[in-house]
């Protein structure tokens, strides 16, 4: 490393690279803007462009001014970053072409591509003494993935685990305070009410925002490496602890008869974010090394500036690829009519069956982002050679118009992601053979799960229908599965979606010939079943 020069001015080629980098950064920000505006977990992304500019300025203003020599190892590292950046652009385009541009894997892939390309540019600028290679500049190029969506499978696992941790800790805290309470999954049962620790209360929002704040403070307020590590490590611990206090406070208010929905829930959420950020900022100031910053020495031009053609070619290729995928992804492969009448899709009074209607489904409208929801449970006494055997079949349907929500939102709210929060315990299952039959006719193979709650068994089969095809046989937690969809179905960006779930206390071979079930599934054929 050499520290014998101030930054120097850019060459013409350098300005072209900066312009392409700015264009790609602007395109990424415009792509992510709806997500930053509508997803509270990523609201900190709205500040990402400002933080990026502040970090670049901090890097050039305060140093340290480190300019590496353009060695073979550095050139290989730069080439690897450029290759990775272009590869992530291709991956993002393929995801966008198969499961829509709004899918989290598209945003994550684009953020990784942008960071990789900016990192390669930083390595080149540092060898030409245009931009120093220091912690502030490294944080600037690594900022974007921290403002991108978490993959659906990882998000579901993280939120579910955090929900259970928050629920358990709050329950033990209530017992220490002498408050009688029990839990069922992530629902805390109090004497006169119940409180559910939902996804929004899991702490993911404060966790992500606090980590971003800690990383930013480590680059702007802290200079000693050990202090930076300490600040970043303490951020998630502090965020989780503050969320525990918030959940406990809301639970105590609910136990006192206060309605904690609406303003109480939102105010405490923003308060936790503000207080946690303030604590991190104060901690960063306390850890700051107050010794004066050494001024940058005089300018010395590099003796052998690296050739920028590989950098320029990669940035140009990335820009062209983004344009290619934007222009060549198209809409659904079939025309979609008006939203269906959900009540007409399920029989109202089948002979011999008692019906239990679920009337409170609309409480999930804000989470699922659809009002087209219906669930009916059919029960009858079934006479067999072993005596009376009650038969229960529950059918749940949810529908989204084309482009309403990304595929990932539907794929994330599967029974294994949602049911454990209600106290249901996942049971091992044996995969069924093919074909999957109903009354002798083959259906697209569903996902199969089994759950128990207080000894009550539910076998669950579900389909995710997208643009007239079933895609539920693909693991929504797999990053490879959407790419397999591209190979099978080709490029498309939006289509109507329906989630179909059938659950019963009997196995499939006991119910697949029931006229009621056959009628229901036949009525869903126009949607891809």
Secondary structure as the mmCIF struct_conf table of DSSP 4:
data_model
#
loop_
_struct_conf.conf_type_id
_struct_conf.id
_struct_conf.beg_label_comp_id
_struct_conf.beg_label_asym_id
_struct_conf.beg_label_seq_id
_struct_conf.end_label_comp_id
_struct_conf.end_label_asym_id
_struct_conf.end_label_seq_id
STRN STRN1 UNK A 2 UNK A 2
HELX_LH_PP_P HELX_LH_PP_P1 UNK A 9 UNK A 11
HELX_RH_AL_P HELX_RH_AL_P1 UNK A 12 UNK A 38
HELX_RH_3T_P HELX_RH_3T_P1 UNK A 40 UNK A 47
HELX_RH_AL_P HELX_RH_AL_P2 UNK A 48 UNK A 62
STRN STRN2 UNK A 67 UNK A 67
HELX_RH_AL_P HELX_RH_AL_P3 UNK A 72 UNK A 99
TURN_TY1_P TURN_TY1_P1 UNK A 101 UNK A 102
BEND BEND1 UNK A 103 UNK A 103
HELX_RH_AL_P HELX_RH_AL_P4 UNK A 104 UNK A 127
TURN_TY1_P TURN_TY1_P2 UNK A 128 UNK A 129
BEND BEND2 UNK A 130 UNK A 131
BEND BEND3 UNK A 134 UNK A 134
HELX_RH_AL_P HELX_RH_AL_P5 UNK A 135 UNK A 142
TURN_TY1_P TURN_TY1_P3 UNK A 143 UNK A 143
HELX_RH_3T_P HELX_RH_3T_P2 UNK A 144 UNK A 147
BEND BEND4 UNK A 148 UNK A 148
HELX_LH_PP_P HELX_LH_PP_P2 UNK A 149 UNK A 151
HELX_RH_AL_P HELX_RH_AL_P6 UNK A 152 UNK A 176
TURN_TY1_P TURN_TY1_P4 UNK A 177 UNK A 178
STRN STRN3 UNK A 182 UNK A 184
TURN_TY1_P TURN_TY1_P5 UNK A 185 UNK A 186
STRN STRN4 UNK A 187 UNK A 189
BEND BEND5 UNK A 191 UNK A 192
STRN STRN5 UNK A 194 UNK A 196
HELX_RH_3T_P HELX_RH_3T_P3 UNK A 199 UNK A 201
BEND BEND6 UNK A 202 UNK A 203
HELX_RH_AL_P HELX_RH_AL_P7 UNK A 204 UNK A 220
TURN_TY1_P TURN_TY1_P6 UNK A 221 UNK A 221
BEND BEND7 UNK A 224 UNK A 224
HELX_RH_AL_P HELX_RH_AL_P8 UNK A 225 UNK A 255
TURN_TY1_P TURN_TY1_P7 UNK A 256 UNK A 257
TURN_TY1_P TURN_TY1_P8 UNK A 261 UNK A 262
HELX_RH_AL_P HELX_RH_AL_P9 UNK A 263 UNK A 287
BEND BEND8 UNK A 291 UNK A 291
HELX_LH_PP_P HELX_LH_PP_P3 UNK A 292 UNK A 296
BEND BEND9 UNK A 303 UNK A 304
HELX_LH_PP_P HELX_LH_PP_P4 UNK A 305 UNK A 307
HELX_RH_AL_P HELX_RH_AL_P10 UNK A 309 UNK A 328
BEND BEND10 UNK A 333 UNK A 334
BEND BEND11 UNK A 338 UNK A 338
HELX_LH_PP_P HELX_LH_PP_P5 UNK A 339 UNK A 340
HELX_RH_AL_P HELX_RH_AL_P11 UNK A 342 UNK A 345
BEND BEND12 UNK A 346 UNK A 346
BEND BEND13 UNK A 348 UNK A 349
TURN_TY1_P TURN_TY1_P9 UNK A 351 UNK A 352
STRN STRN6 UNK A 354 UNK A 357
HELX_RH_3T_P HELX_RH_3T_P4 UNK A 361 UNK A 364
HELX_RH_AL_P HELX_RH_AL_P12 UNK A 365 UNK A 368
TURN_TY1_P TURN_TY1_P10 UNK A 369 UNK A 369
BEND BEND14 UNK A 371 UNK A 371
STRN STRN7 UNK A 372 UNK A 384
TURN_TY1_P TURN_TY1_P11 UNK A 385 UNK A 386
STRN STRN8 UNK A 387 UNK A 400
TURN_TY1_P TURN_TY1_P12 UNK A 402 UNK A 403
BEND BEND15 UNK A 404 UNK A 405
HELX_RH_AL_P HELX_RH_AL_P13 UNK A 407 UNK A 412
BEND BEND16 UNK A 413 UNK A 413
HELX_RH_AL_P HELX_RH_AL_P14 UNK A 415 UNK A 418
HELX_RH_3T_P HELX_RH_3T_P5 UNK A 419 UNK A 422
TURN_TY1_P TURN_TY1_P13 UNK A 423 UNK A 423
STRN STRN9 UNK A 425 UNK A 427
HELX_LH_PP_P HELX_LH_PP_P6 UNK A 430 UNK A 433
BEND BEND17 UNK A 434 UNK A 435
STRN STRN10 UNK A 436 UNK A 438
TURN_TY1_P TURN_TY1_P14 UNK A 439 UNK A 440
STRN STRN11 UNK A 441 UNK A 443
STRN STRN12 UNK A 447 UNK A 453
TURN_TY1_P TURN_TY1_P15 UNK A 454 UNK A 455
STRN STRN13 UNK A 456 UNK A 466
TURN_TY1_P TURN_TY1_P16 UNK A 467 UNK A 468
STRN STRN14 UNK A 469 UNK A 470
TURN_TY1_P TURN_TY1_P17 UNK A 472 UNK A 473
BEND BEND18 UNK A 474 UNK A 474
TURN_TY1_P TURN_TY1_P18 UNK A 476 UNK A 477
TURN_TY1_P TURN_TY1_P19 UNK A 479 UNK A 480
HELX_RH_AL_P HELX_RH_AL_P15 UNK A 481 UNK A 489
BEND BEND19 UNK A 491 UNK A 491
STRN STRN15 UNK A 497 UNK A 504
BEND BEND20 UNK A 505 UNK A 506
HELX_RH_AL_P HELX_RH_AL_P16 UNK A 508 UNK A 511
TURN_TY1_P TURN_TY1_P20 UNK A 512 UNK A 513
HELX_RH_AL_P HELX_RH_AL_P17 UNK A 515 UNK A 523
TURN_TY1_P TURN_TY1_P21 UNK A 524 UNK A 524
HELX_RH_3T_P HELX_RH_3T_P6 UNK A 525 UNK A 527
TURN_TY1_P TURN_TY1_P22 UNK A 528 UNK A 528
#
